[in-house]
Amino acid sequence: MTARMWSCLRSFTSLNHLTISDSSLNFPPSPPELPSVTRLSAERVTSQSYESLLSSLPGLIDIGITIDDAERDIPQITAGLRRTGGQQLTHIELTAPFTLPSEKRRVSRETMRGLGLLIREQTKNLQRLDLDWVKCADECADEEDWVYLIECCRHVKTMSKLW
């Protein structure tokens, strides 16, 4: 179903904001690109769908994603943004709702550094980064990993809600 729907959306050349909030959608590994979409709002997307979804939206400049499990979802989001190059992105907002158990809001050192590397290498136009309620796991609790992420964001004008 998702592949057919996605192909249909391709004909909407003026579609610039896409909101997805349905965990039943399954994206094929390489869905058709929707180049006109510049803004994505997503929640309740399955972790395995993030990479395909993001890689099909090469024109993204603004993403706001509510995640269900930071350690599982952020690497998939990072991988999807790597595939698109992320060059046009001006705003990334990743939200782990405060209602999630704390272990679902935590990320490892590897995940934190992977996000930092993506930002440093592929998002030269990024102006704002928001990480709402995302926390470092115990092995990442020292400030070294936060410092690394912040150093990767030297070109970013606004960083908000970094905990």
Steps between C-alpha positions, in 0.01 A plus 500: 500500500770752594687462170186576298405793722855640482499479120170687496640775724776553247246662266432772760779732389393778738508273807758653732398392852443136581369378835512129577357356820419140426705204616325267255675658201787291368730667253673295233883509507515754216172691470465753217639841585267786591729793415245773573468407870711739706349444844430174679315445826493138613396297800418137559708398198664160536874513554574295189305750286702811589790434265276433197267788583775759540697384198192552282481869598815660353363855528451503877595818680304447822432178689314447823485141618351362819685180579392196702844364588797736468771233478311308232358792299778762490750273315231422240421870461871579471542231232205637300637854515844374393344348187345834401814694580320727745651803329180705489387437858455814708312351798506161671274431795502157663261458791489212745177575690553545873229238551734231362688295757845650555675202337311573175633858503864399542763466228841338499832672436503347149156644416590844635825506303329374184254789517785744563695368202196535272450858613866592456548335161167533323286781636689819423174701479361379833384797705317331787531170686248394765540177696200494730529264797778294336756398761835324499510147636723432798808417293450828318416701810823691519498835333759391243226372266288813538812710431565292187145557374519872574838529324346333195232771505734802479321622186152459656348830613260362763516187712207446729388251757829312509490318833 
